[in-house]
């Protein structure tokens, strides 16, 4: 495991924290926390081998959050001096005093033991920021040239996103944590037209909490893209009907994210976040009784899984992270929670789901790595397919739509294969599946074994007002769903 970068440790972390927290105490804060954060991001984008975007950003600053007389206060700054830290703490107290006039709900935090001098670093081998931009763009350009050599490919897009996130946290309870994590998301997509049809095919290797050593995983997919694209363009359009679906993890992760991940955030279930992407059908009165899915459905929230995009040692409220059940044997049994929402609901502790996406933003409840468990000694993907008489095998994610309560949805994918009598008999086009969340997950009749499990995810899950983005992973095996409604997307568009 790598060490935290010396240049981050050389910053006056403890001195600033001590100054800010002491000032908050002196001004009567019931609770105060200090977070100094550096976020480095790089985004490269090439079209047909030519660089379109090469952007680096480096954000450095700190924030002080307080509870004063039961009211939140928050302020942030960029001047890394003790005087600036005390001034920001005082400003946070003033914000709380002003907010007291319009606050109707007293803020309480679920208890958390102190974690003094804790350090955590995500597992990676090669820091992607140690690789020169020229070398990175040259690799993406080489991918593009290789793909463009195939006459069946008209255009190629190649992208790379990478982030290094460093955080120092301290609070008045005695917790002090220093953490560093790295994530990377390379991708290539080929596009072509045939007989008036335009379509694309891209790599399905997910973004990961890894370093530059991850790049060969995506590169290994490139050789197959032209064949897959040509087959898709020549494929017949699907006949709308009900089918059995075998869904690969590269598509199923997104359905998990939208229909389980967001639906089991406790702030949504309690009616918060209503003005941005809705609330949740999985309300707290259904805890312990809602048959979310079939009895083979077991889902966890986990902020500790190796290489997970949402994995961290301690969250942005100083809570030690863990793994916890959300759905057990098909029944809703838990939610994702931060300290404030946990206390509001009478929970004895948070499960470590607070996150702020920059030093200028206040932590809010964010998603853990929400994952569907495989079946011990369960079948391979090929074995799942072999048991289907009439169905469709779906690989890769694309577009999606879901209602404000995370209940009625529609998803598409990258690749679709007809299944007849247990065999794949060629590609299909224009496929989308439609269901309600509970109907879909109760239609799950088999889950694959550990050998089919993949950790998918996204760099950019949005939430909050002002909006924040967070990276999150979702692991799952291949799975079989019976009698699911399939739409023809071209017909649905009226074409």
C-alpha positions, 0 to 999 in steps of 0.5 A, a space after each residue: 500500500 502506498 504512503 500518503 504524499 509527503 507534500 500533503 503531510 507537509 501542510 500545516 494540518 494540525 496547526 490549522 485544525 487546532 486553531 479552528 477547533 479552539 476558536 469554535 469551542 471558545 464561541 460556544 460550539 456544541 460540536 465542531 469539525 475541521 476538514 482540509 482537503 486537496 483534490 486533483 483531477 485530470 480529464 483527457 478526451 480524444 476524438 479520432 486520435 486528436 486531443 479535444 480536452 486535456 484539463 487538470 485541476 487542483 483544489 486545496 482548501 479547508 472547511 469548518 462545520 459547527 453545531 451551535 445551540 442545535 443549529 448547523 453552521 458552515 464556512 470554508 477558506 483557502 488561506 492556510 494560516 492559523 488566523 484564517 482558520 480562526 476567522 473561518 470558525 468564527 464565520 461558521 458560528 455566525 452562520 449558525 446564529 443567523 440560521 437559528 431564526 429559520 431553523 425548526 429542527 434541532 441538530 443532534 449527531 449519533 455518537 461515534 468513538 474517537 479515532 485519534 491519529 488514524 491513517 488510511 490509503 486506498 490500494 493502488 500500485 502506480 499513481 496515475 498523476 506520476 504519468 506525464 500527460 504526454 504519455 497518457 495522451 499518446 496511449 489514448 491516441 494509439 488506441 484510437 489509431 488501432 481502432 480506426 485502422 478497421 474499415 468498419 469503424 468511422 469514429 473513435 472516442 477515447 477518454 481518461 478520468 483520474 482523481 486523487 483525493 486527500 483529506 485531513 479531518 479533526 473534531 472536538 471529540 478527539 478524532 484525527 484522520 488522514 486519508 488518500 485515495 486514487 481512482 481511474 476511469 479509462 474508456 474507448 468507444 467506436 462509432 459507425 453508420 450502416 444503411 442509415 443507422 448510427 450506433 456505437 460500442 464501448 468498453 465495459 471495464 468499469 471505473 475503479 479505485 486503482 492506479 495506472 496499473 489498471 489500464 491494460 484491463 481496458 486495452 484488452 477489450 479494444 480488439 473486439 470492439 469493431 466486430 461487436 459494433 459491426 454485428 450490432 449494426 447488422 442485428 435485427 430489431 427486437 420484438 417487444 414482448 416479455 422475455 427472460 433476461 440474463 443480465 451481466 454485471 456491466 449492466 446490472 450495476 446501474 439498475 442497482 444504483 438507481 433502484 436500490 442505491 438511491 432508494 435506500 438512502 435514509 434521508 430520501 426515505 424520510 422525505 428529504 432531498 425531495 426537490 432533487 431527484 425525488 424521495 423513495 418508495 422504500 419508506 421507513 414504515 416498510 423496514 423489515 416488511 417490504 419484500 423488495 425482491 426474491 428470497 435469493 436477493 441479498 444487498 449490502 452497503 459497504 464502504 470498505 470493499 477493496 478498489 471500491 469507488 466509495 471505499 474509505 477508512 473514515 467518512 467526512 464526519 469521522 465515522 469508521 466505515 463498515 459493511 451493513 445489510 440493506 436487503 436480506 433474503 429479499 426483505 428491506 432491513 436497513 438504510 444508508 445513514 450519516 450521523 445526523 439522519 441516524 440520530 433523527 431516526 433513533 439509530 444508535 450509530 451512523 454507518 459512515 455515509 457522509 461525504 463532501 465533494 470538495 473543501 467548499 461543500 458541507 458533508 451530506 449523506 452519500 451512497 456506499 458501495 451498494 452490491 448484490 451478493 453472488 450465490 455461494 457455489 452458484 452458476 456461471 453466466 453460461 449456465 444461467 443462459 443454458 436454462 433459458 428457452 426464450 430470452 435476452 442476454 444483456 451486457 453493458 450500460 447505456 441510458 436509463 430512466 426512473 421516477 422520482 421515488 425510484 420505483 418505475 424504471 426503464 434501462 437499456 444496454 450496450 449489447 443484446 443477444 437472443 437466447 433460444 433453447 439455452 443458446 445465444 443465437 445472435 445480436 439484437 438491437 433497440 432493447 430496453 427493459 421496463 418494470 417497477 423496482 419490486 416487480 423486477 427484483 422479485 422476478 430474479 430467479 437465479 444469481 450467478 456464483 462468485 466467478 461472475 461477480 464484477 464491481 461496476 460503478 460511476 465517477 459522477 453520482 449527483 445529489 444535493 442542493 447545491 449539487 455535489 458529485 460522488 464516485 460509487 461502485 456496485 458489485 454484482 454477479 450475473 443474474 436471471 430475471 423471469 418474464 420481464 417486459 422488453 420494449 422496442 426503443 425505436 417503436 417507442 420513439 414513434 419511428 
